[in-house]
């Protein structure tokens, strides 16, 4: 498994995602959480797999949308070692505003 690290913002995002889903089903929350961790590891194996989003940011961030849960996207810095996951976003969030909070 390739190395990655979650920023405090990404950890908070993951906690919020899990908590929201767990209100209805902890099992479902665990499945989504595992898929997010798997996506982080997948991106860490080959950081350029994700895509850039010049419409959202000029920073060198990459975006990887989960295949099984396409409402969730992992945002990371491809040039870091270990791979730095800066945010985990749900599609309904204001992505531009969240990205402004990223260090």
N, CA, C and O of each residue as an XYZ file, in Angstrom:
412
protein
N       0.845     -1.180      0.000
C       0.000      0.000      0.000
C       0.884      1.234      0.000
O       1.846      1.311      0.764
N       0.575      2.172     -0.827
C       1.346      3.405     -0.900
C       0.955      4.342      0.235
O      -0.153      4.284      0.768
N       1.898      5.203      0.584
C       1.708      6.074      1.734
C       0.921      7.331      1.374
O       1.079      7.908      0.298
N       0.079      7.727      2.303
C      -0.653      8.982      2.192
C      -0.918      9.488      3.601
O      -0.880      8.724      4.565
N      -1.185     10.778      3.709
C      -1.509     11.389      4.992
C      -2.693     12.327      4.806
O      -2.788     13.046      3.811
N      -3.585     12.306      5.775
C      -4.742     13.188      5.749
C      -4.421     14.463      6.516
O      -3.890     14.404      7.625
N      -4.737     15.610      5.936
C      -4.602     16.870      6.654
C      -5.702     16.938      7.714
O      -6.645     16.148      7.668
N      -5.599     17.865      8.665
C      -6.692     18.013      9.640
C      -8.045     18.273      8.968
O      -9.069     17.778      9.439
N      -8.061     19.040      7.881
C      -9.315     19.288      7.162
C      -9.872     17.992      6.583
O     -11.072     17.737      6.685
N      -9.023     17.177      5.983
C      -9.472     15.906      5.405
C      -9.975     14.961      6.499
O     -10.957     14.246      6.299
N      -9.303     14.958      7.653
C      -9.769     14.124      8.775
C     -11.147     14.575      9.236
O     -12.019     13.754      9.520
N     -11.336     15.894      9.309
C     -12.641     16.426      9.714
C     -13.710     16.073      8.677
O     -14.834     15.717      9.031
N     -13.351     16.174      7.400
C     -14.289     15.800      6.343
C     -14.711     14.343      6.497
O     -15.898     14.024      6.429
N     -13.740     13.464      6.703
C     -14.028     12.040      6.827
C     -14.916     11.765      8.037
O     -15.850     10.967      7.961
N     -14.622     12.424      9.147
C     -15.454     12.266     10.349
C     -16.887     12.726     10.074
O     -17.844     12.054     10.456
N     -17.026     13.875      9.411
C     -18.360     14.402      9.112
C     -19.135     13.473      8.171
O     -20.331     13.244      8.355
N     -18.444     12.949      7.172
C     -19.085     12.019      6.229
C     -19.560     10.775      6.960
O     -20.705     10.350      6.803
N     -18.666     10.187      7.767
C     -19.020      8.968      8.490
C     -20.195      9.233      9.430
O     -21.148      8.455      9.475
N     -20.122     10.330     10.176
C     -21.170     10.650     11.148
C     -22.523     10.842     10.481
O     -23.542     10.371     10.986
N     -22.533     11.532      9.346
C     -23.787     11.782      8.642
C     -24.411     10.469      8.165
O     -25.606     10.245      8.357
N     -23.617      9.617      7.555
C     -24.141      8.344      7.044
C     -24.538      7.426      8.193
O     -25.529      6.701      8.102
N     -23.763      7.459      9.274
C     -24.010      6.569     10.419
C     -25.325      6.878     11.123
O     -25.851      6.030     11.845
N     -25.862      8.077     10.925
C     -27.176      8.380     11.514
C     -28.222      7.382     11.029
O     -29.177      7.079     11.745
N     -28.038      6.869      9.807
C     -28.960      5.880      9.251
C     -28.409      4.470      9.324
O     -29.159      3.516      9.532
N     -27.072      4.330      9.152
C     -26.484      2.994      9.145
C     -24.976      3.066      9.372
O     -24.239      3.597      8.541
N     -24.532      2.536     10.491
C     -23.089      2.497     10.745
C     -22.383      1.573      9.766
O     -21.239      1.826      9.390
N     -23.049      0.509      9.351
C     -22.446     -0.403      8.373
C     -22.196      0.323      7.052
O     -21.130      0.181      6.453
N     -23.173      1.094      6.606
C     -23.007      1.864      5.370
C     -21.903      2.904      5.536
O     -21.108      3.117      4.620
N     -21.849      3.547      6.689
C     -20.800      4.542      6.954
C     -19.428      3.891      6.902
O     -18.483      4.472      6.369
N     -19.314      2.693      7.448
C     -18.040      1.973      7.414
C     -17.631      1.635      5.982
O     -16.453      1.719      5.635
N     -18.600      1.253      5.151
C     -18.303      0.922      3.751
C     -17.788      2.145      2.991
O     -16.813      2.052      2.245
N     -18.438      3.278      3.179
C     -18.002      4.501      2.508
C     -16.624      4.916      3.019
O     -15.757      5.295      2.232
N     -16.424      4.847      4.321
C     -15.126      5.195      4.894
C     -14.020      4.312      4.303
O     -12.957      4.813      3.936
N     -14.266      3.011      4.212
C     -13.271      2.092      3.652
C     -12.997      2.450      2.185
O     -11.847      2.424      1.747
N     -14.029      2.776      1.439
C     -13.851      3.154      0.031
C     -13.018      4.434     -0.094
O     -12.226      4.566     -1.027
N     -13.189      5.361      0.823
C     -12.397      6.598      0.809
C     -10.939      6.286      1.095
O     -10.052      6.784      0.402
N     -10.678      5.463      2.114
C      -9.293      5.074      2.402
C      -8.669      4.340      1.208
O      -7.507      4.564      0.871
N      -9.446      3.472      0.581
C      -8.941      2.753     -0.594
C      -8.618      3.716     -1.735
O      -7.616      3.544     -2.428
N      -9.461      4.723     -1.929
C      -9.218      5.712     -2.977
C      -7.947      6.520     -2.683
O      -7.190      6.842     -3.598
N      -7.718      6.841     -1.421
C      -6.492      7.562     -1.041
C      -5.265      6.716     -1.361
O      -4.284      7.223     -1.907
N      -5.315      5.437     -1.027
C      -4.192      4.539     -1.306
C      -3.994      4.371     -2.813
O      -2.861      4.330     -3.293
N      -5.086      4.275     -3.544
C      -5.023      4.139     -5.002
C      -4.360      5.361     -5.620
O      -3.498      5.227     -6.489
N      -4.749      6.537     -5.186
C      -4.145      7.769     -5.696
C      -2.672      7.848     -5.315
O      -1.858      8.331     -6.102
N      -2.323      7.387     -4.137
C      -0.932      7.440     -3.679
C      -0.022      6.546     -4.527
O       1.163      6.839     -4.686
N      -0.569      5.470     -5.065
C       0.227      4.568     -5.913
C       0.682      5.238     -7.194
O       1.775      4.955     -7.685
N      -0.133      6.118     -7.739
C       0.179      6.833     -8.983
C      -0.543      8.177     -8.925
O      -1.647      8.305     -9.455
N       0.065      9.179     -8.290
C      -0.621     10.440     -8.009
C      -1.183     11.186     -9.214
O      -2.079     12.014     -9.052
N      -0.690     10.921    -10.394
C      -1.220     11.637    -11.550
C      -2.497     10.989    -12.105
O      -3.043     11.460    -13.103
N      -2.972      9.920    -11.470
C      -4.224      9.283    -11.885
C      -5.397     10.258    -11.798
O      -6.291     10.247    -12.643
N      -5.382     11.073    -10.799
C      -6.470     12.024    -10.635
C      -6.424     13.077    -11.726
O      -5.520     13.081    -12.561
N      -7.388     13.957    -11.715
C      -7.425     15.005    -12.729
C      -7.345     16.374    -12.059
O      -7.725     16.539    -10.900
N      -6.852     17.333    -12.799
C      -6.807     18.699    -12.294
C      -8.161     19.349    -12.548
O      -8.956     18.860    -13.351
N      -8.413     20.443    -11.861
C      -9.671     21.171    -12.038
C      -9.366     22.665    -12.135
O      -9.597     23.408    -11.181
N      -8.845     23.110    -13.293
C      -8.533     24.528    -13.441
C      -9.754     25.437    -13.304
O      -9.612     26.641    -13.091
N     -10.942     24.866    -13.424
C     -12.156     25.655    -13.221
C     -12.401     25.956    -11.743
O     -13.175     26.853    -11.408
N     -11.735     25.200    -10.858
C     -11.915     25.380     -9.416
C     -10.702     25.991     -8.714
O     -10.854     26.725     -7.738
N      -9.505     25.690     -9.206
C      -8.303     26.162     -8.534
C      -7.119     26.176     -9.492
O      -7.039     25.369    -10.419
N      -6.216     27.096     -9.251
C      -4.973     27.142    -10.030
C      -3.865     26.387     -9.309
O      -2.771     26.228     -9.850
N      -4.135     25.926     -8.105
C      -3.142     25.182     -7.328
C      -2.937     23.794     -7.932
O      -3.773     23.302     -8.691
N      -1.826     23.182     -7.587
C      -1.499     21.869     -8.162
C      -2.204     20.741     -7.409
O      -1.563     19.803     -6.934
N      -3.507     20.841     -7.307
C      -4.301     19.812     -6.647
C      -4.862     18.868     -7.699
O      -5.143     19.267     -8.829
N      -5.020     17.606     -7.303
C      -5.641     16.605     -8.167
C      -6.901     16.108     -7.467
O      -7.028     16.192     -6.245
N      -7.817     15.595     -8.258
C      -9.126     15.161     -7.771
C      -9.375     13.726     -8.233
O      -9.200     13.401     -9.407
N      -9.782     12.883     -7.302
C     -10.137     11.506     -7.630
C     -11.530     11.233     -7.077
O     -11.744     11.266     -5.866
N     -12.473     10.963     -7.974
C     -13.850     10.670     -7.582
C     -13.986      9.169     -7.370
O     -13.541      8.366     -8.190
N     -14.608      8.808     -6.254
C     -14.784      7.396     -5.937
C     -15.711      6.753     -6.959
O     -16.762      7.305     -7.288
N     -15.326      5.606     -7.451
C     -16.113      4.910     -8.461
C     -17.439      4.427     -7.890
O     -18.495      4.644     -8.485
N     -17.383      3.776     -6.745
C     -18.605      3.200     -6.171
C     -19.505      4.252     -5.527
O     -20.725      4.090     -5.473
N     -18.891      5.332     -5.039
C     -19.644      6.411     -4.385
C     -19.283      7.733     -5.063
O     -18.520      8.520     -4.503
N     -19.816      7.987     -6.253
C     -19.370      9.135     -7.050
C     -19.721     10.506     -6.482
O     -19.327     11.525     -7.050
N     -20.449     10.547     -5.380
C     -20.701     11.831     -4.736
C     -19.475     12.322     -3.957
O     -19.426     13.479     -3.541
N     -18.499     11.454     -3.763
C     -17.323     11.794     -2.955
C     -16.070     11.886     -3.806
O     -15.825     11.056     -4.681
N     -15.282     12.918     -3.529
C     -14.039     13.156     -4.252
C     -12.917     13.388     -3.254
O     -13.068     14.132     -2.285
N     -11.793     12.739     -3.508
C     -10.577     12.930     -2.716
C      -9.749     14.000     -3.424
O      -9.489     13.897     -4.623
N      -9.341     15.018     -2.687
C      -8.524     16.107     -3.223
C      -7.144     15.989     -2.594
O      -7.015     15.895     -1.374
N      -6.109     15.995     -3.436
C      -4.764     15.756     -2.910
C      -3.700     16.522     -3.693
O      -3.936     17.028     -4.790
N      -2.516     16.581     -3.077
C      -1.351     17.201     -3.705
C      -0.483     16.085     -4.280
O       0.075     15.295     -3.518
N      -0.355     16.000     -5.593
C       0.365     14.876     -6.194
C       1.872     14.916     -5.985
O       2.535     13.887     -6.113
N       2.419     16.069     -5.669
C       3.877     16.192     -5.573
C       4.417     15.858     -4.182
O       5.632     15.863     -3.988
N       3.566     15.575     -3.231
C       4.030     15.341     -1.860
C       4.322     13.865     -1.602
O       3.749     12.975     -2.230
N       5.216     13.640     -0.672
C       5.524     12.270     -0.239
C       5.628     12.289      1.285
O       6.530     12.931      1.823
N       4.746     11.614      1.982
C       3.630     10.841      1.437
C       2.588     11.768      0.793
O       2.569     12.976      1.030
N       1.747     11.175     -0.006
C       0.696     11.924     -0.678
C      -0.151     12.637      0.375
O      -0.614     12.013      1.329
N      -0.351     13.934      0.203
C      -1.138     14.707      1.157
C      -2.562     14.859      0.656
O      -2.814     15.518     -0.352
N      -3.495     14.237      1.377
C      -4.913     14.363      1.073
C      -5.400     15.602      1.812
O      -5.396     15.646      3.042
N      -5.821     16.613      1.044
C      -6.179     17.894      1.658
C      -7.664     18.010      1.986
O      -8.043     18.776      2.872
N      -8.501     17.264      1.288
C      -9.941     17.325      1.554
C     -10.628     16.104      0.963
O     -10.131     15.472      0.031
N     -11.783     15.794      1.533
C     -12.651     14.749      1.002
C     -14.018     15.403      0.879
O     -14.642     15.755      1.880
N     -14.470     15.560     -0.337
C     -15.627     16.404     -0.584
C     -16.842     15.638     -1.087
O     -16.726     14.699     -1.874
N     -17.990     16.056     -0.622
C     -19.254     15.605     -1.182
C     -19.622     16.588     -2.284
O     -19.362     17.784     -2.158
N     -20.205     16.111     -3.331
C     -20.526     16.927     -4.490
C     -21.436     18.112     -4.216
O     -21.450     19.061     -5.000
N     -22.194     18.086     -3.134
C     -23.098     19.194     -2.831
C     -22.418     20.330     -2.065
O     -23.017     21.384     -1.853
N     -21.183     20.117     -1.657
C     -20.475     21.172     -0.929
C     -19.992     22.258     -1.876
O     -19.850     22.028     -3.077
N     -19.743     23.427     -1.336
C     -19.180     24.525     -2.106
C     -17.678     24.280     -2.220
O     -16.913     24.663     -1.335
N     -17.265     23.646     -3.302
C     -15.881     23.192     -3.459
C     -14.908     24.359     -3.451
O     -13.853     24.275     -2.823
N     -15.237     25.429     -4.126
C     -14.332     26.590     -4.148
C     -14.071     27.115     -2.742
O     -12.932     27.424     -2.392
N     -15.109     27.212     -1.950
C     -14.959     27.716     -0.579
C     -14.107     26.758      0.257
O     -13.242     27.197      1.014
N     -14.345     25.479      0.123
C     -13.573     24.495      0.881
C     -12.096     24.561      0.476
O     -11.212     24.518      1.332
N     -11.837     24.665     -0.822
C     -10.444     24.711     -1.292
C      -9.714     25.942     -0.789
O      -8.495     25.904     -0.618
N     -10.428     27.032     -0.549
C      -9.793     28.227      0.004
C      -9.323     27.983      1.445
O      -8.420     28.670      1.923
N      -9.920     27.021      2.132
C      -9.546     26.693      3.506
C      -8.312     25.784      3.551
O      -7.665     25.667      4.592
N      -7.994     25.151      2.440
C      -6.872     24.222      2.387
C      -5.558     24.978      2.493
O      -5.365     26.005      1.844
N      -4.665     24.462      3.313
C      -3.336     25.129      3.434
C      -2.523     25.041      2.156
O      -1.401     25.546      2.102
